[in-house]
Amino acid sequence: MSVLRIKDVLPSLIDARLAGLVHDSVQDEAVRFRHERFLISRLATGAVMMAALPPYLVWRGVPSVIEGLAVASLLLPVLAAVILARTGHLWMAHAISSAGLTGLVVCLAGLTGGAGSAAAVWLVAIPLEAAISGSKRSAISAAAIAALGALVVACAGSWMPAAPVLDLSASIAMPVFVITAIGHVAAQLVGHLRHENRVRQRLQDNEARDRLLLSAIDDLVTWHDANGRVIEAGASASRFLGVEAGALRAHGLLERVHVADRPAFLQALSDVAATGRPATVPFRLHVEPAADRSDGARLIHAEMRAHRIARIGEGPVGVVAVTRDVTEHRRHAEELERARAEAERADEIKSRFLANVTHELRTPLNAIIGFSEVLGGAGAGTLGPDQAREYAGIIATSGRHLLDVVNSLLDMSRIQSGNFDYAPEPVDAADLVRSCCDLMRLRADAAGITLVPPAAGGPVEITADPRACRQILINLLSNAVKFTARGGRVELALRRTGAGLEIAVSDTGTGIREADLPRLGTPFFQGGGSDYKRAHEGTGLGLSVVQGLVGLHGGSIAIESAPEIGTSVTVTLPSLCRPVGAPASPAPVSTSVRRLVPRPVGPVVRLPLGLFETTPAGTEAPSP
């Protein structure tokens, strides 16, 4: 349990009372201290005078005029304290107090020998006290009043008594007055120095606390002049940039700003210094290897927030800036933007998927339902056998189309989900290509298209999934036949390369516009037509399935196409295909515009011109 002591309580009560006497307009701590010190010294003088006045009157009796003026002078410091508490004007209170002290010294000099009195030495202490505890204005007014008092003491011998009222010898009076004057000034000076030491210690504590605070935060704090030069930098520079704070002074920080961002950096600091409005500027910073960065980056994205400050010490207007590392924030923003774009793309793909699936399913279903109703309706008996077979063939074709759509969707779903039965094994690619050509030959012949298989040769061994490779070839050949007009040509080629095996399918079909080449491989996309108005039947899923199957093997696809020239699709399968269970992604697709390559032409045969020329006259080289 704490015990309250008088020596602790009394000073606290006095301090609280003095704090209540200070005028409300005084907010600065140093000025409040001057007001409190003035109040306590003058009120103490008034208290001492009240305590000493009755004994003096008992000893002296009726006071003389000079003694009455001395008592009145002692009342002026108390009046000055009252005026200070009421108005808050320290210089005015000092002037009144100096006038009272000067009057007291003049009266003491009159009582103790006039101009020759040692009490006149107190006149020197009056401006010194005002200079120590007051302001420049107070010191000037106190010096003027003390000088006036000195003139009064020197020139007013006529009103002073010829003999001193207090008969003190010079050997006693001089040391007494001088010592008391020195003691008074010394007490004022010691109080002032103690206060200055406290203020200086408080400033040092604040500065140390600020340094600790700046060293604890990760942001870089810098002070700049109006031209952008760094005057001081925080201790976090070593963590932020990997250099000491001193290395950033002058143009040290500017030299680490990316060259392209330096104009904006300097312009922001100049605008803040000129207008006073805070500014935020993003820029890039080069950091040293010593910077404490987990990502090891050497170029970071930073954001600086700058504010104008009134003054840096005794210098001109400056700017304080807080620079923050926003690299991670920027990376997150970019990731969010990519995720948003991917979500929008996925939503667009989903909408297009639903629209195209609806379109692909509705058309054959309408045919199946319509012709089924005809065959099963009341008028079925009136149909001839040929017409009935035609309707049944339409129903079967529509059903197969529906089956193709469903199978393509299932294949894409299995590939994308990783559930496709991928089982690589050694396979003869040449034999696989020939069997696929035989399978597609009937469709090509029916369309009037020449299907050219690769040249006969020995087996071409490769490790791959035979079912997936067969589906790749069937889809590529089907597309080539579909988009090639009657009389066209579809060719297959096998080529061994250092990376593996190339399977090329070329046609002389309609080709694809250059603007549509980047969209190849997009589900339900067909070159040369919109999603709903297509020039050819089909789901537009064939190349997407091929891309997924080739990706399962770790291969790639190259497409060359141009309108009226045709299309060439080259599938590259690696010698060592992707192991089972390894992560797979769709095969990369590279596209380019196909150029027309003229076929080699043989010698020109000159035919007979006359009726009696039965054999060719000869041959000649073709004209260029």
TORPA-196713 format. One line per field, with one value per residue (C-alpha): residue number from 1; residue in one letter; x negated, y negated, z negated. Coordinates in pm, 1 decimal. Layout:
BEGIN
resi NUM	...
resn a	...
east X	...
north Y	...
up Z	...
This chain:
BEGIN
resi 1	2	3	4	5	6	7	8	9	10	11	12	13	14	15	16	17	18	19	20	21	22	23	24	25	26	27	28	29	30	31	32	33	34	35	36	37	38	39	40	41	42	43	44	45	46	47	48	49	50	51	52	53	54	55	56	57	58	59	60	61	62	63	64	65	66	67	68	69	70	71	72	73	74	75	76	77	78	79	80	81	82	83	84	85	86	87	88	89	90	91	92	93	94	95	96	97	98	99	100	101	102	103	104	105	106	107	108	109	110	111	112	113	114	115	116	117	118	119	120	121	122	123	124	125	126	127	128	129	130	131	132	133	134	135	136	137	138	139	140	141	142	143	144	145	146	147	148	149	150	151	152	153	154	155	156	157	158	159	160	161	162	163	164	165	166	167	168	169	170	171	172	173	174	175	176	177	178	179	180	181	182	183	184	185	186	187	188	189	190	191	192	193	194	195	196	197	198	199	200	201	202	203	204	205	206	207	208	209	210	211	212	213	214	215	216	217	218	219	220	221	222	223	224	225	226	227	228	229	230	231	232	233	234	235	236	237	238	239	240	241	242	243	244	245	246	247	248	249	250	251	252	253	254	255	256	257	258	259	260	261	262	263	264	265	266	267	268	269	270	271	272	273	274	275	276	277	278	279	280	281	282	283	284	285	286	287	288	289	290	291	292	293	294	295	296	297	298	299	300	301	302	303	304	305	306	307	308	309	310	311	312	313	314	315	316	317	318	319	320	321	322	323	324	325	326	327	328	329	330	331	332	333	334	335	336	337	338	339	340	341	342	343	344	345	346	347	348	349	350	351	352	353	354	355	356	357	358	359	360	361	362	363	364	365	366	367	368	369	370	371	372	373	374	375	376	377	378	379	380	381	382	383	384	385	386	387	388	389	390	391	392	393	394	395	396	397	398	399	400	401	402	403	404	405	406	407	408	409	410	411	412	413	414	415	416	417	418	419	420	421	422	423	424	425	426	427	428	429	430	431	432	433	434	435	436	437	438	439	440	441	442	443	444	445	446	447	448	449	450	451	452	453	454	455	456	457	458	459	460	461	462	463	464	465	466	467	468	469	470	471	472	473	474	475	476	477	478	479	480	481	482	483	484	485	486	487	488	489	490	491	492	493	494	495	496	497	498	499	500	501	502	503	504	505	506	507	508	509	510	511	512	513	514	515	516	517	518	519	520	521	522	523	524	525	526	527	528	529	530	531	532	533	534	535	536	537	538	539	540	541	542	543	544	545	546	547	548	549	550	551	552	553	554	555	556	557	558	559	560	561	562	563	564	565	566	567	568	569	570	571	572	573	574	575	576	577	578	579	580	581	582	583	584	585	586	587	588	589	590	591	592	593	594	595	596	597	598	599	600	601	602	603	604	605	606	607	608	609	610	611	612	613	614	615	616	617	618	619	620	621	622	623	624
resn m	s	v	l	r	i	k	d	v	l	p	s	l	i	d	a	r	l	a	g	l	v	h	d	s	v	q	d	e	a	v	r	f	r	h	e	r	f	l	i	s	r	l	a	t	g	a	v	m	m	a	a	l	p	p	y	l	v	w	r	g	v	p	s	v	i	e	g	l	a	v	a	s	l	l	l	p	v	l	a	a	v	i	l	a	r	t	g	h	l	w	m	a	h	a	i	s	s	a	g	l	t	g	l	v	v	c	l	a	g	l	t	g	g	a	g	s	a	a	a	v	w	l	v	a	i	p	l	e	a	a	i	s	g	s	k	r	s	a	i	s	a	a	a	i	a	a	l	g	a	l	v	v	a	c	a	g	s	w	m	p	a	a	p	v	l	d	l	s	a	s	i	a	m	p	v	f	v	i	t	a	i	g	h	v	a	a	q	l	v	g	h	l	r	h	e	n	r	v	r	q	r	l	q	d	n	e	a	r	d	r	l	l	l	s	a	i	d	d	l	v	t	w	h	d	a	n	g	r	v	i	e	a	g	a	s	a	s	r	f	l	g	v	e	a	g	a	l	r	a	h	g	l	l	e	r	v	h	v	a	d	r	p	a	f	l	q	a	l	s	d	v	a	a	t	g	r	p	a	t	v	p	f	r	l	h	v	e	p	a	a	d	r	s	d	g	a	r	l	i	h	a	e	m	r	a	h	r	i	a	r	i	g	e	g	p	v	g	v	v	a	v	t	r	d	v	t	e	h	r	r	h	a	e	e	l	e	r	a	r	a	e	a	e	r	a	d	e	i	k	s	r	f	l	a	n	v	t	h	e	l	r	t	p	l	n	a	i	i	g	f	s	e	v	l	g	g	a	g	a	g	t	l	g	p	d	q	a	r	e	y	a	g	i	i	a	t	s	g	r	h	l	l	d	v	v	n	s	l	l	d	m	s	r	i	q	s	g	n	f	d	y	a	p	e	p	v	d	a	a	d	l	v	r	s	c	c	d	l	m	r	l	r	a	d	a	a	g	i	t	l	v	p	p	a	a	g	g	p	v	e	i	t	a	d	p	r	a	c	r	q	i	l	i	n	l	l	s	n	a	v	k	f	t	a	r	g	g	r	v	e	l	a	l	r	r	t	g	a	g	l	e	i	a	v	s	d	t	g	t	g	i	r	e	a	d	l	p	r	l	g	t	p	f	f	q	g	g	g	s	d	y	k	r	a	h	e	g	t	g	l	g	l	s	v	v	q	g	l	v	g	l	h	g	g	s	i	a	i	e	s	a	p	e	i	g	t	s	v	t	v	t	l	p	s	l	c	r	p	v	g	a	p	a	s	p	a	p	v	s	t	s	v	r	r	l	v	p	r	p	v	g	p	v	v	r	l	p	l	g	l	f	e	t	t	p	a	g	t	e	a	p	s	p
east 0.0	-144.4	-181.7	-127.0	-393.0	-364.2	-684.1	-524.2	-173.1	-259.3	-463.9	-194.1	71.5	-142.9	-211.1	157.0	250.0	-10.9	103.8	453.5	324.5	158.3	370.6	564.8	409.0	67.2	33.6	-339.4	-507.7	-821.1	-616.1	-394.3	-706.0	-817.4	-474.1	-473.1	-826.0	-733.8	-416.0	-585.0	-876.0	-650.2	-391.2	-671.5	-807.1	-461.4	-431.5	-773.1	-685.9	-357.3	-538.8	-825.1	-620.8	-464.8	-798.1	-959.0	-682.0	-713.1	-1087.0	-1077.3	-748.3	-583.4	-758.1	-903.0	-808.9	-1096.3	-1004.8	-644.1	-761.5	-970.8	-666.5	-461.8	-737.9	-722.1	-352.0	-417.1	-550.8	-230.7	-32.0	-242.3	-154.7	215.9	191.5	6.1	269.9	545.3	395.1	116.5	-119.8	-455.2	-648.4	-399.0	-421.2	-801.9	-794.0	-571.8	-783.5	-1102.9	-951.5	-872.3	-1222.0	-1380.0	-1169.8	-1276.2	-1644.5	-1611.1	-1445.8	-1711.7	-1981.0	-1808.7	-1789.3	-2152.7	-2348.2	-2209.9	-2431.3	-2711.9	-2496.3	-2593.5	-2222.8	-2252.6	-2431.6	-2090.0	-2000.3	-2233.0	-2042.6	-1705.5	-1766.4	-1965.8	-1669.9	-1434.2	-1670.9	-1700.1	-1337.9	-1157.1	-1178.4	-1370.0	-1092.3	-1097.9	-1477.0	-1465.3	-1190.0	-1367.5	-1697.0	-1524.6	-1355.7	-1682.1	-1869.3	-1601.3	-1638.4	-2017.1	-1959.7	-1717.2	-1973.0	-2250.4	-2057.7	-1800.3	-2017.4	-1799.3	-1505.5	-1716.5	-1808.3	-2156.3	-2226.2	-2138.2	-1834.4	-2001.4	-2356.3	-2548.5	-2920.0	-3053.9	-3246.8	-2915.7	-2671.5	-2877.7	-2919.3	-2557.6	-2401.6	-2645.5	-2614.3	-2236.4	-2228.0	-2465.7	-2263.2	-1939.8	-2081.3	-2252.6	-1926.8	-1748.9	-2028.4	-2035.5	-1658.9	-1685.5	-1965.6	-1774.9	-1475.0	-1687.7	-1845.5	-1503.1	-1388.6	-1707.2	-1671.3	-1308.4	-1408.7	-1678.7	-1428.9	-1180.9	-1451.1	-1559.8	-1196.9	-1147.6	-1460.1	-1336.2	-997.5	-1149.0	-1379.1	-1084.9	-876.3	-955.7	-868.8	-1143.8	-1114.4	-1313.1	-1336.8	-1385.2	-1444.9	-1234.0	-1457.4	-1412.7	-1755.9	-1754.5	-1855.3	-1804.7	-1682.9	-1541.8	-1730.1	-1504.6	-1703.9	-1926.8	-1628.7	-1440.1	-1719.3	-2017.9	-2224.9	-2297.4	-2086.7	-2383.6	-2411.3	-2068.5	-2156.3	-2171.1	-2095.5	-2157.4	-1789.1	-1725.3	-2002.9	-1821.6	-1490.0	-1423.9	-1529.9	-1182.3	-1023.4	-1264.3	-1072.5	-750.2	-943.1	-1103.6	-784.8	-584.9	-836.2	-852.0	-471.3	-435.5	-699.9	-536.4	-165.5	-162.8	85.0	-14.7	-91.4	-127.9	-353.2	-433.6	-779.1	-1031.1	-1339.9	-1664.0	-1763.5	-2095.0	-2153.1	-2187.5	-1820.0	-1613.7	-1387.3	-1255.3	-1182.3	-1533.9	-1401.2	-1639.8	-1372.6	-1073.2	-757.0	-727.0	-471.4	-574.6	-342.7	-490.5	-387.9	-526.6	-681.7	-731.0	-1101.0	-1391.0	-1598.9	-1700.9	-1667.3	-1397.1	-1063.4	-1106.7	-917.6	-892.9	-815.8	-714.0	-798.3	-631.9	-712.3	-399.6	-555.0	-353.3	-37.1	-90.6	-149.2	173.4	358.9	224.8	323.8	672.4	694.3	583.0	831.7	1106.6	1014.6	1004.1	1342.9	1489.9	1334.7	1466.5	1810.6	1793.6	1678.0	1957.7	2218.3	2081.1	2061.5	2426.3	2536.6	2339.9	2440.0	2802.5	2759.6	2582.2	2836.3	3151.8	3101.3	3060.2	3324.2	3574.8	3498.5	3526.1	3853.9	4003.0	3925.7	4013.5	4357.1	4394.9	4293.9	4511.7	4806.4	5129.3	4971.2	4696.8	4887.3	4886.8	4505.9	4318.1	4024.9	3769.6	3911.0	3932.3	3568.6	3470.7	3645.5	3491.2	3147.3	3197.6	3293.0	2984.0	2754.8	2898.1	2854.3	2491.1	2435.4	2579.0	2355.3	2049.8	2138.8	2184.2	1863.0	1665.1	1800.8	1717.5	1365.8	1304.5	1442.4	1221.9	911.8	965.4	1042.8	745.4	963.9	877.1	745.5	394.9	183.9	-126.3	-283.3	-507.2	-306.3	-379.1	-279.8	-296.7	-50.3	177.0	179.9	260.1	550.2	694.0	661.5	848.1	1120.1	1163.5	1125.8	1497.3	1596.3	1328.3	1437.1	1799.9	1698.6	1487.3	1161.3	828.3	682.7	306.8	149.1	-219.4	-472.0	-512.9	-807.4	-915.0	-755.8	-787.9	-804.2	-689.0	-571.1	-220.2	139.1	272.1	635.4	550.5	331.0	608.9	856.7	607.7	573.2	947.6	1030.5	764.0	864.1	1233.0	1173.5	957.0	1221.3	1502.1	1342.6	1210.4	1427.2	1489.9	1184.7	952.4	667.4	579.7	229.5	68.5	-302.7	-522.5	-858.5	-1120.6	-1285.9	-1535.1	-1251.9	-1027.9	-770.0	-579.2	-238.3	-128.1	222.2	248.0	548.4	641.6	963.8	1118.1	849.2	875.3	852.5	548.9	770.6	921.4	590.6	539.4	882.0	800.6	840.3	1120.2	1415.5	1701.1	1500.4	1498.4	1297.5	1487.1	1816.9	1978.9	2081.2	2437.2	2401.3	2143.4	2050.0	2006.2	2162.5	1983.0	1941.4	1612.7	1469.1	1240.0	929.4	992.3	993.9	677.4	507.4	593.5	479.4	151.9	100.8	137.8	-166.8	-361.8	-358.9	-280.1	-72.5	-167.7	101.2	50.5	354.6	477.7	805.9	826.8	487.1	571.4	457.6	165.5	172.6	-149.9	-136.9	-471.2	-484.0	-800.2	-1010.3	-961.5	-598.5	-463.4	-465.8	-135.2	-20.4	-235.1	-44.7	74.7	190.7	330.3	67.2	-74.3	59.0	-150.2	18.1	-109.2	17.8	-30.3	-207.9	-132.2	-411.8	-397.6	-413.5	-696.9	-588.4	-731.9	-840.3	-580.3	-466.6	-393.0	-83.7	-28.1	110.4	202.2	443.7	162.7	-69.4	-0.4	-289.6	-413.8	-661.7	-884.0	-922.2	-1056.5	-1134.9	-857.2	-862.9	-952.0
north 0.0	-335.1	-612.7	-973.4	-1212.1	-1586.7	-1639.4	-1453.5	-1594.9	-1963.2	-2005.7	-1824.4	-2057.7	-2362.2	-2238.8	-2170.1	-2514.3	-2686.0	-2490.1	-2624.9	-2983.7	-2966.8	-3127.5	-2891.6	-3037.5	-2897.5	-2545.7	-2506.8	-2313.7	-2531.7	-2854.7	-2708.9	-2633.7	-2998.7	-3117.3	-2879.8	-2984.7	-3354.9	-3300.9	-3106.6	-3354.4	-3662.7	-3508.8	-3389.9	-3747.2	-3872.6	-3611.4	-3698.1	-4068.2	-4009.8	-3803.4	-4055.1	-4378.4	-4362.4	-4299.8	-4579.8	-4826.0	-4726.3	-4789.9	-5110.6	-5261.1	-5493.7	-5441.0	-5726.3	-5818.6	-5623.0	-5321.9	-5351.6	-5356.2	-5045.2	-4862.6	-4970.8	-4844.1	-4505.0	-4487.4	-4527.0	-4169.8	-4036.4	-4257.8	-4128.2	-3768.8	-3857.2	-4023.5	-3722.0	-3481.0	-3697.1	-3791.3	-3540.8	-3822.7	-3727.5	-4026.0	-4269.3	-4088.7	-4097.1	-4470.8	-4536.3	-4307.5	-4477.3	-4814.8	-4695.0	-4551.6	-4866.8	-5083.0	-4865.2	-4898.0	-5273.5	-5299.9	-5077.9	-5294.1	-5603.5	-5442.8	-5327.1	-5618.5	-5724.9	-5697.7	-5552.8	-5272.8	-4916.3	-4834.1	-4984.7	-4669.6	-4497.9	-4705.2	-4481.3	-4169.4	-4298.6	-4262.3	-3942.5	-3781.9	-3893.1	-3754.8	-3418.5	-3359.4	-3575.3	-3665.7	-3912.9	-4165.0	-4121.2	-4161.8	-4488.7	-4637.0	-4528.1	-4676.3	-5006.5	-5017.4	-4929.8	-5200.1	-5448.7	-5342.1	-5392.1	-5745.2	-5811.4	-5692.3	-5900.3	-6223.3	-6237.8	-6321.2	-6621.9	-6412.3	-6152.8	-6216.2	-6351.4	-6090.2	-5722.8	-5595.2	-5255.9	-5322.5	-5027.2	-5041.2	-4985.3	-4680.8	-4518.4	-4668.4	-4590.1	-4212.4	-4179.2	-4341.5	-4193.6	-3842.9	-3863.0	-3992.3	-3718.7	-3460.0	-3577.1	-3568.0	-3236.8	-3086.5	-3204.7	-3069.3	-2732.8	-2700.3	-2788.2	-2537.6	-2265.8	-2331.6	-2331.7	-2003.7	-1852.7	-1976.4	-1848.1	-1512.3	-1494.3	-1570.9	-1303.9	-1054.1	-1143.6	-1112.1	-773.0	-658.7	-778.3	-591.7	-274.6	-318.9	-375.3	-76.4	144.4	76.2	228.6	-81.2	-319.7	-673.0	-947.4	-1325.5	-1526.0	-1885.7	-2061.3	-1924.7	-1561.9	-1512.0	-1288.2	-1468.1	-1176.8	-816.8	-571.4	-271.6	-31.3	-108.7	192.8	428.2	246.8	187.6	372.5	55.0	-168.1	-479.3	-705.7	-561.2	-705.6	-1066.2	-1325.3	-1131.5	-783.7	-691.6	-846.8	-637.4	-323.7	-428.0	-271.6	-510.1	-521.8	-614.1	-889.6	-1181.3	-1085.8	-1037.7	-1383.6	-1551.6	-1413.8	-1543.4	-1883.2	-1914.4	-1823.1	-2078.4	-2350.2	-2289.6	-2113.0	-1852.1	-1490.9	-1271.7	-901.5	-777.8	-418.3	-335.3	-54.2	-21.4	167.3	346.8	493.8	866.4	790.6	689.8	918.1	1058.6	1412.8	1404.7	1290.0	1015.6	741.5	506.6	440.7	235.4	-39.1	-305.9	-634.9	-859.0	-1208.6	-1493.0	-1842.0	-1947.0	-2309.3	-2300.0	-2060.7	-2207.7	-2551.2	-2457.7	-2532.5	-2361.1	-1985.9	-1664.4	-1346.0	-1030.1	-680.3	-416.5	-77.5	244.8	336.1	614.9	884.3	673.7	612.8	985.2	1065.8	804.2	955.7	1302.4	1177.3	1013.0	1334.7	1532.0	1287.5	1314.0	1692.9	1693.7	1472.0	1692.2	2004.7	1848.9	1754.6	2105.1	2254.8	2035.1	2115.9	2483.9	2494.1	2302.1	2525.4	2849.2	2740.4	2660.0	2989.2	3198.9	3021.3	3058.3	3439.8	3486.4	3290.3	3515.2	3831.2	3727.0	3591.0	3887.5	4133.3	3975.8	4009.4	4374.7	4452.5	4233.1	4300.8	4225.1	4482.9	4731.0	4498.7	4467.8	4661.0	4886.5	4646.7	4351.1	4550.0	4659.0	4296.0	4182.9	4464.6	4372.7	4011.8	4133.6	4357.0	4076.3	3838.2	4100.4	4158.3	3782.8	3770.6	4058.9	3876.6	3566.3	3762.4	3961.6	3643.3	3482.3	3789.9	3805.5	3438.8	3486.6	3791.4	3616.2	3298.5	3490.4	3725.5	4035.7	4128.6	4486.4	4401.1	4715.2	4663.3	4967.1	5036.9	4990.1	4988.5	4636.4	4720.6	5007.9	4790.3	4513.7	4758.9	4909.0	4560.8	4477.0	4795.7	4703.2	4352.5	4450.9	4526.5	4183.1	4013.9	4202.1	4111.5	3744.0	3764.4	3697.9	3866.0	4013.1	4067.4	4285.4	4256.9	4432.5	4802.4	4893.6	5086.6	5070.0	4748.7	4840.8	4592.9	4619.8	4473.4	4551.2	4722.9	4635.0	4268.1	4255.9	4416.5	4156.0	3876.8	3998.9	4060.9	3708.0	3545.5	3744.5	3681.6	3305.6	3309.9	3499.3	3284.0	2952.2	3063.4	3018.0	3287.5	3347.5	3247.4	3435.9	3555.1	3684.3	3853.2	3859.7	4018.2	3862.6	3965.9	3672.9	3634.9	3556.3	3847.1	3910.7	3660.6	3751.4	3497.3	3473.6	3225.5	3134.9	2899.5	2790.9	2455.5	2360.8	2127.8	1750.9	1601.2	1424.2	1762.0	1946.3	1846.1	1995.5	2342.0	2597.1	2402.6	2636.4	2603.0	2367.6	2422.1	2198.3	2015.2	1978.5	1851.7	2074.8	2111.4	2062.6	2319.4	2423.0	2789.1	3031.0	3127.2	3037.3	2854.8	3083.4	3295.9	3079.8	3018.8	3394.9	3431.1	3158.7	3339.4	3681.5	3544.5	3369.1	3704.9	3824.4	3503.1	3405.6	3088.2	2975.6	2743.1	2612.5	2432.0	2311.1	2050.1	2000.0	2176.8	2340.8	2594.7	2705.0	2908.1	3048.5	3199.4	3399.1	3463.2	3756.2	3788.7	4102.6	4130.4	4053.2	3924.5	4189.2	4313.1	4102.6	3799.4	3468.7	3382.6	3064.9	2989.4	3003.5	2667.3	2556.8	2338.8	2186.8	2017.3	1915.0	2182.7	2083.3	2232.9	2464.4	2532.4	2897.1	3004.3	3010.2	3260.6	3184.6	3027.5	3258.7	3083.7	3249.6	3302.6	2999.3	3143.1	3412.6	3630.1	3597.6	3913.5	3892.5	3610.2	3388.3	3378.8	3237.6	2911.6	2780.1	2593.1	2220.5	2037.8
up 0.0	104.9	-154.1	-52.6	-184.0	-221.5	-21.8	268.5	241.8	193.7	514.1	707.3	573.7	652.2	1005.9	1063.3	933.6	1149.1	1453.8	1389.0	1376.3	1720.2	1990.1	2217.5	2532.0	2435.7	2584.4	2647.2	2367.3	2355.1	2339.4	2066.7	1864.8	1893.0	1781.1	1483.2	1379.1	1401.8	1200.7	921.6	887.4	874.7	649.1	421.3	414.9	317.9	42.3	-100.5	-95.1	-278.6	-539.5	-588.2	-576.4	-929.6	-1110.8	-909.2	-1001.5	-1366.3	-1348.1	-1141.0	-1242.2	-996.0	-657.7	-462.0	-106.2	38.8	-170.8	-54.3	308.9	238.9	100.6	404.2	633.1	461.1	548.9	924.4	977.6	821.2	1057.6	1346.8	1250.2	1246.8	1588.2	1731.3	1603.0	1753.2	2090.2	2165.0	2277.8	2126.3	2258.3	2096.5	1762.0	1782.2	1850.8	1547.2	1329.8	1453.3	1371.3	1017.4	966.7	1108.5	870.9	578.8	671.6	711.5	370.0	209.6	367.2	223.6	-118.6	-117.7	20.4	357.7	663.9	461.0	318.9	395.9	453.8	805.3	915.4	919.4	1225.5	1428.9	1322.7	1450.1	1831.2	1772.4	1596.5	1874.1	2140.1	1963.6	1878.5	2132.1	2498.4	2709.4	2668.9	2289.2	2276.8	2476.0	2258.3	1935.1	2055.6	2134.9	1794.2	1611.3	1805.0	1708.4	1344.5	1366.0	1495.4	1211.6	954.3	1112.8	1169.1	890.3	594.5	513.4	388.4	216.5	-147.7	-210.3	-473.0	-410.0	-593.3	-632.5	-740.2	-590.9	-542.3	-191.6	-308.2	-405.6	-150.2	158.5	98.9	-17.6	288.0	537.6	395.7	387.3	748.9	864.7	675.2	832.4	1185.8	1119.0	991.2	1305.7	1524.2	1347.1	1385.7	1751.7	1810.0	1626.0	1844.8	2159.4	2051.7	1997.8	2336.6	2500.3	2327.7	2435.5	2792.4	2779.4	2639.6	2911.6	3175.3	3039.5	3031.7	3387.5	3498.2	3329.2	3491.0	3836.1	3793.8	3692.7	4003.9	4340.2	4546.5	4652.5	4510.4	4681.5	4648.5	4967.9	5062.3	5325.6	5603.9	5499.9	5342.0	5035.0	4715.2	4477.6	4503.0	4251.0	4113.5	4306.6	4624.3	4559.3	4562.3	4836.2	5089.0	4944.4	4887.5	4590.6	4539.4	4615.5	4966.9	5053.4	4973.2	5253.0	5575.2	5431.2	5431.8	5774.3	5926.4	5811.8	5967.0	6306.7	6584.0	6738.6	6402.6	6295.8	6457.0	6276.3	5949.5	5962.4	6087.3	5793.5	5536.2	5706.0	5718.2	5350.5	5249.3	5462.4	5393.0	5055.3	5182.0	5100.9	5400.7	5470.6	5749.4	5853.1	5987.0	6014.7	5798.1	5845.7	5525.9	5422.7	5362.5	4991.6	4969.6	4748.6	5022.2	5029.6	5404.2	5497.0	5726.8	5838.1	5976.8	5754.1	5788.5	5527.5	5438.3	5278.7	5075.0	5036.7	4800.2	4766.4	4435.4	4336.4	4264.7	4222.8	3939.0	4058.0	4425.6	4679.9	4733.4	4786.5	4853.2	4649.0	4846.4	4742.1	5004.1	4988.4	5170.6	5372.3	5579.0	5406.7	5420.0	5790.5	5846.1	5664.8	5870.1	6190.8	6073.5	5992.2	6333.3	6502.2	6294.5	6388.8	6756.5	6730.6	6558.2	6829.4	7096.9	6926.9	6904.3	7271.1	7364.2	7155.9	7322.7	7667.2	7574.1	7469.8	7779.1	8016.0	7846.5	7863.7	8231.7	8309.7	8123.2	8233.9	8609.8	8622.3	8353.1	8561.1	8859.2	8651.9	8489.2	8814.1	9035.4	8755.9	8731.9	9108.5	9104.8	8803.7	8893.5	9080.5	9418.8	9382.4	9596.5	9893.1	9896.5	10155.8	10063.7	10206.5	10018.4	9695.5	9733.5	9796.7	9477.2	9281.0	9417.8	9306.7	8958.6	8945.1	9065.7	8805.5	8534.9	8632.9	8625.8	8274.2	8174.8	8315.1	8116.1	7794.8	7850.3	7919.3	7604.3	7400.5	7545.4	7462.5	7112.9	7048.8	7184.8	6981.9	6661.0	6705.3	6728.6	7085.1	7104.1	7215.3	7267.5	7484.5	7650.4	7951.7	8270.1	8643.8	8751.3	9124.2	9086.4	8869.4	9132.7	9413.7	9219.3	9152.6	9524.7	9614.5	9366.5	9513.4	9879.7	9933.4	9801.3	10013.1	10326.4	10262.8	10240.0	10556.5	10372.0	10434.5	10115.5	10145.0	9872.9	9781.7	10000.2	9929.1	9713.9	9414.0	9070.6	8870.9	8504.6	8239.7	7879.7	7855.3	7770.8	8088.6	8020.3	7961.8	8275.7	8481.5	8356.5	8439.3	8797.4	8845.1	8725.2	8943.6	9252.8	9188.9	9169.0	9481.0	9683.4	9546.5	9643.9	9984.4	10294.0	10551.9	10763.2	10481.3	10324.6	9972.2	9902.1	9603.2	9523.9	9256.8	9175.4	8924.2	8742.0	8463.9	8219.3	8320.4	8592.0	8804.5	8949.4	9210.1	9363.2	9652.9	9865.1	10145.9	9978.0	9899.3	9646.8	9350.5	9340.5	9170.0	8914.5	8810.5	8766.8	8398.5	8312.8	8441.1	8166.5	7996.3	7936.9	8191.8	8413.3	8789.6	9017.8	9286.8	9101.0	8780.3	8496.6	8629.9	9006.6	9110.6	9461.2	9357.9	9115.1	8799.7	8437.6	8465.7	8197.2	8414.7	8390.4	8017.9	7959.8	8171.2	7964.8	7640.1	7768.2	7903.2	7568.3	7392.0	7588.0	7523.1	7892.4	8087.0	8385.9	8673.8	8909.0	9239.9	9429.5	9673.3	9861.4	10203.3	10136.9	9870.7	9529.7	9399.0	9045.4	8910.0	8587.2	8416.5	8176.4	7963.6	7965.6	7588.8	7520.9	7191.5	6916.2	6780.8	6485.8	6572.7	6591.0	6940.5	7111.1	7458.0	7729.4	7838.0	8177.0	8410.5	8716.1	9030.1	9373.4	9635.5	9956.0	10293.1	10406.2	10783.2	10881.2	11107.9	11473.4	11728.6	12083.2	12309.3	12591.2	12922.3	13070.2	13448.5	13624.5	13962.7	14069.1	14193.8	13895.7	13699.4	13453.4	13234.9	13409.7	13099.1	12751.7	12611.0	12273.0	12097.0	12129.8	11813.6
